[in-house]
Amino acid sequence: MAESIDGISEACLALETPVISGNVSMYNTSKGGAILPMPIIGMVGLVENTKYVTPSHFQIVETLFTQLVKYSLSLVAVNCKM
């Protein structure tokens, strides 16, 4: 754990990126047993060029779902006009 936090600190210093919030999960469990402690970082910032933004899996799924709903509604509209 200490090495993880030291690494995060080193990266933030090298990138000149402040971390103003964080959390360390120390006592989590699941059905399979204990979950090892892990540092979690939440950050907010501005991206000057969206070309460098990697979309999340959830954005991709939402886009596909939205397209499917729009397509389904267009089929309903066509069938209602018949």
C-alpha positions as CSV (number, residue, x, y, z in Angstrom):
1,M,0.0,0.0,0.0
2,A,2.8,2.4,0.9
3,E,4.5,1.8,-2.4
4,S,1.2,2.5,-4.3
5,I,0.8,5.8,-2.5
6,D,4.4,6.7,-3.1
7,G,4.0,5.9,-6.8
8,I,0.9,8.1,-7.1
9,S,2.7,10.9,-5.3
10,E,5.7,10.6,-7.7
11,A,3.4,10.6,-10.8
12,C,1.5,13.7,-9.6
13,L,4.7,15.6,-8.9
14,A,6.1,14.6,-12.4
15,L,2.8,15.6,-14.1
16,E,2.3,18.7,-11.9
17,T,-1.2,17.4,-11.2
18,P,-2.7,18.0,-7.7
19,V,-4.9,15.4,-6.2
20,I,-7.4,17.1,-3.9
21,S,-9.4,14.0,-3.0
22,G,-9.0,10.3,-2.6
23,N,-10.0,7.2,-0.7
24,V,-8.3,4.0,0.4
25,S,-10.6,1.0,0.8
26,M,-9.3,-0.9,3.8
27,Y,-12.1,-3.1,5.0
28,N,-14.1,-4.3,2.0
29,T,-15.3,-7.8,1.5
30,S,-17.3,-9.8,-1.1
31,K,-18.8,-13.2,-1.3
32,G,-15.3,-14.6,-2.2
33,G,-13.7,-13.0,0.9
34,A,-11.7,-9.9,1.6
35,I,-10.8,-7.4,-1.1
36,L,-7.2,-6.2,-0.9
37,P,-6.8,-2.5,0.0
38,M,-6.6,-0.2,-3.0
39,P,-6.1,3.5,-3.4
40,I,-8.7,5.3,-5.5
41,I,-8.3,8.8,-7.0
42,G,-11.0,11.0,-8.3
43,M,-9.9,14.0,-10.5
44,V,-11.6,16.7,-12.5
45,G,-9.9,18.7,-15.3
46,L,-10.2,20.3,-18.7
47,V,-9.2,18.5,-21.9
48,E,-8.0,20.9,-24.5
49,N,-8.4,18.4,-27.4
50,T,-11.1,15.7,-27.2
51,K,-9.0,13.6,-29.7
52,Y,-7.1,12.3,-26.7
53,V,-10.2,11.2,-24.7
54,T,-10.8,7.5,-24.4
55,P,-14.5,6.7,-24.1
56,S,-15.7,4.5,-21.3
57,H,-17.4,1.2,-21.9
58,F,-20.6,2.6,-20.5
59,Q,-20.6,5.5,-23.1
60,I,-20.3,2.9,-25.9
61,V,-23.1,0.7,-24.5
62,E,-25.4,3.8,-24.0
63,T,-24.7,4.9,-27.6
64,L,-25.6,1.5,-29.0
65,F,-28.7,1.3,-26.8
66,T,-29.8,4.8,-27.9
67,Q,-29.4,3.8,-31.6
68,L,-31.4,0.6,-31.0
69,V,-34.2,2.5,-29.3
70,K,-34.3,5.1,-32.1
71,Y,-34.4,2.4,-34.8
72,S,-37.1,0.5,-32.9
73,L,-39.2,3.7,-32.6
74,S,-38.8,4.4,-36.3
75,L,-40.1,0.9,-37.1
76,V,-43.1,1.5,-34.9
77,A,-43.8,4.8,-36.6
78,V,-43.7,3.1,-40.0
79,N,-46.0,0.3,-39.0
80,C,-48.5,2.8,-37.5
81,K,-48.8,4.6,-40.8
82,M,-49.8,1.5,-42.7
